[in-house]
């Protein structure tokens, strides 16, 4: 395997959780999640030669992944048939259990606009306002303002009686 392929696969393996989180927020069925992850991986592979290391690899992966998720079309290319976790279970087969707090949170996030989904997803992944700004191409002030509004919106959706 050539160095480029090895480096790409290593970066993908180290950051696969990014793709899983994005698939969970932007796709609603297991098959749609698999398709989205396939689309993202293909786009990452195609654009990998252009990555110059000016930002962290995770920042670049987020940027590409979110762009694919938000601008997705219906052309599907199977790149990875199934992604498995160590116990052999399918990592994209996430039950839509909205009875738990996490399930309810994801249900509420799904109702947000595309841009707001991206912002809260990055925030929940402990990205700084600066990193979110870089990934999404919006100002740090805009990130801060939107994040405050998103948090309030989620609070109201999760606790309507308050």
Beta strands, then each sheet from edge to edge (+ up, - down):
end
